[in-house]
Amino acid sequence: MSATANPIEGGQTAVPAPSPRRRKGLSKRNGARASNAASVSIIAFIMLLLFGPLILLAIFSFNSSTIISLPFEAFTTHWYKAALEDPGARSSIEHSVVVALIVAAFCMVLGTMSAIGITRSRFKLRGAAAGLHGATLVVPSLIIGVAAVMFFVQLRIELSLTTLTLMHIVVTFPLVTAIVAAGLVRFEKAPEEAAIDLGASQWQMVRYVMLPQIAPSLAAAGLYAFFESFNSFELSFFTGGYEQTFPVWVYALLKHGDNLPLINAAATFIAAIQVAIVIGGWFLVKKLLHRQSTDTNLSDMILGSR
């Protein structure tokens, strides 16, 4: 006698109802699919909000018209040539690159030293020092910029790229400290203490044990410091004086509608370079992480053979 199908009138066979366990499994799979679809939709919406304006900016940078509207008048690369030949654009980009390189270098040194002090030392004001480094996350850049202008005016210091660079370092290095400290917290002190026990000096321990461990964090912190300085507008606007950086130059040109295609081309060019640098930095961090996972010979690091 069959337990799965029973004949009924008309020669048809009754289909057994799904078991409670099967119904529960189907409901779980349907719920997981709905959850995945919702997650993908939310991510796609956020990506559209973030990168949609950039895509439109890049598209209209190839339009020969000075008006941002459809349809296109004609395809052209004239605006890119004009942007590269514009003396204001070149000088502002040069200023931004030089300032960002200086800020990144100083912030990596100061941030690493601060991170080592906060994570590897014990002192009474350790908590207060750590909290102070996070103050820039709370105070808006606009307020910091206005306060910086008042500070320099009271000291009768002329606003220039020097004051701009100084303020960029003050605002950026605490966040670099947080990134490096996060990398240090992941690693125990045992390898560092072993290096000291084996006769390594403090500098040798830092150079051959600690720095290789936090190399990915240092690379990420350096990229962050560079782009944070390069793209900063508020601090650059208030503390840069008459020497413009790239964001300030873009803001100045926005006052005239005829300059919009030039701004589109310059901004697209800079954005493409920044994306390429970020991708290169991502591969560098992956390489450093791979090397970190395979480099386990502590004595070789202490002796400096790697």
N, C-alpha and C positions, 0 to 999 in steps of 0.2 A: 504493500500500500504506500503510495507516494505521499511524502510530507510537505512537498513544495508546491504542488498544484492539484486542484480538485476540479473534476468536471462539473459544469452547471448546465442548466437548461439551454437548448440551442446549440450544444456542442462546443461552447466556449470554455476556456480555462480561466479560473480565477487567479489573478496575480497577487501573491502574498504582499501584505503591507510591510514597509521597511521597519526593521527593528529599531527600538529606541536608541541603541548605540550607534546605528548607522545614521539615524536622523541627527544625532548630536554631532557626529563627525562632519556631516554635510553642512550643518549650521556653522561649525567652526571654520570650515574652509571658505564658506561664503562670507563670514565675518572678516576673515583674514584678507580675502580679495577686496572687500569693500574698504578695509583699513588701508591697504596698499594703494588702492586707487585714490583715496582721499589724500594720502601722503604725497603721492606723485603730483596731484593737482595743486596742492598747496605749494610744493617746491617749485613747480612750473610757474605759478602765479608770482611767487617772490622773485624768481629769476627774471621774469618779464618786467617786473617793476624796477629791478636793479639794472638790468642790461638793455632794456628796451630803449630808453633815451640815448644810450651810447650807440646802439645800432642805428637809430634814426640819424643821430649826429654824423656817423660815418657815411651813411647813404647820401645825405644832403651835402656832404663835403665834395661830392663829385658832380654837383649840379652847377651849371654855368650861371644860373640866375642868382641874384643877391637876395631873393625872397625865398624863404623856406616854405614851399608849398608844392603840391602836385598839380599837374604832371610836370616832369622834368622838361626844361627847355632844351638842354643838350648835355651829353656827358663830357666832363673836362677834368683835367688834373692841374688846371691853372692855379687854383687856390693853394695847392701844396707848394708849388714853385714860388708863389707870392709869399707864403708863410716862411719858407726857408730863406728867402731873400730879404725879408723884412728885418731891419736892424733892431727894432724893438723886441721882436720875437727872439732873435738870436741872443741878444744881451740878457733878456729875462731868463731864458733857458740856461744860459751859462751861469748866471747868478744862482739859480735854483740848484743846479748840479753841484757847484762848488760848495754852497752852503750845506747841502744835504750830505755830501761826502765828509765834510768837517764834523757835522753833527753826528753822523753815524759812527765815525771813529772815536770821538770823545765819549759818546753815550755807551759804546761797547766797553770801553775801559772803565768808566765810572760805574756803569751798571753792573759789570762783572764784579768789581771790587765791593760794591754795596751788597750784591747778592751773596757773595762769599761771607761777608761780615754778618749778614742777617741769618743765614742758614747754618753757618758753621761755628758761630761764636755765641756765647751766652753772656749777656750784660743786662744791667737794670733797665735801660731805656730801649731794649730790643723791640718790644711791642710798639712803643711810640714811634721808633724809627721806621718800622715796617708800615705803620699806619700813615706816616707822613709821606712815604713814597707813593701811596695810593691817593693822595690828595688831588692830583691832576685828573683823576677819573671823576671827581665830584665837581670841581670848579670848572665852569665853562671857559673855553678858550677866549671868548669875547671879553669876559671879565678880566682874565689874566692879561690880555692885550692892553686894555684900558689902564689897568694898574701899572703895567710896565711903562707905558707912556708917561704917566704921572711920576713914576719913580725916576726915570731918566731926565725928565724936565726939572725936577727938584735938584738933581745933581748937576744940572747944566751939561749933560752929555748929549752930543748931537746924534740924532738917529741916523743909522747907516746899516750896512750889511753886518757890521760887527755887533751892534746891539741886537739885530735880528737873529744872528747865529747864537748869541748868548742866550736869548730867550728860548730859542728852539731846543737848546741843550737842556735848559732848566725844566722844560715841559716834557721832553721826550725821555730823558734818561731814567726817571722813575719807572716808566712802563717797561723799558728795557730791563731794569732790575727785576721786575715781576716775571718776565719771560725767562731770564737766566735762573732766577731762584726756583722757578717751577722745574727747570731741568735738574738743578742740584738736589732738590727734594727727592727726586726719583731714585737717587743713588745713595747707598749707605756709606758710612764713614770707614767701614772696615778696610777697603783697598787703600784709602789714604793713610790710615793708621799703620797698615802693613808696610807701606812705602817708607814711612818715617822710621819704623822699627828696623828696616833693612838698610838704613843708613842714608836715605835720601834727604836732601835739605828741603826746606819749605818751598823754595822756588822750583826745585826738581819735582817735588810732589805735585805742585800746581801745574807745571808744564807737561809732565808726562803721564799723570794720572787723572787729575781733575779736568783739565781743559779737553782732553780727548773724549771724556764722558759727556761733556756738555757742548760738544762741537755743533750738533744739530740745533740746540737752543741758541747758540751764538750766531749761527747763520740766519736763523729766523729773526733774531733780535736786530741784526744788522740790516736786513731787508726792511723790517718794520721801521727802524729809525730813519732810514734813507727816504722811504716813501712818505712817512709822516711829516718830515721836514719839507720835502719837495712839494707836497700837495697842501701844505698849511696855508690858509688864507688869512685868518683873523690876526694871528701874530705877525705875519709878514706885512699886512696892511697897516697895522698900528706902529710897528717898531722898525720898519725898513727904511723910513725916510723917503728920499727921492729915488732910491735905487730899487727898481721893481724886480720882483721874482715873477715866475710864470703865472701863478694864479692871480696876482695883482695886475699883471699886464692884460690878462683875459678880462678881468673885471673892468678895467679902464676902457677897453675896446667895446664892451657891451653897450656903452652909452650911445653908440652910433650904429644904426641898423645896417648900414652898408658893409660893416666889418664882420657880420655874422658868418659868411662863408669862409673868411680867413680864419676866424676863431674855430669853426668846425674842422677845418683842415689841420690846424696846429694841434688842437686837442685830440683829434683822431691819431695823429702821428705820435704824440706823446703817450697816449693810452696804449697804442700798439707796442711801443718800446717797453712800457711798464709791464704789460702782460708777458712779453717775451722774457723779461728779467725775472718775473715771478715764476714762470715755468722753469727757467734755468735754475732758480733757487730751489724749487721743489725737487728737481732731480739731484741737486747737490745735497740737500738734506737727506734724501733717500740713500744716496751713496754713503754719506757719513753714518747713517744709522746701520747700513749693512756692514760697513767697516767696524763699527762699534760692536756689533753682535759677533763678529768673527775674531776680533782682536782681544784675546783673553789672557795673553801672556804678560802678567804684571811685571815680571823682572825685566823683560825686554823694554817695556815702556820706561822703567826707572833708569835703565842704562842708556836710553836714548838711541837704541838701535833701530827704531821705527820713526 
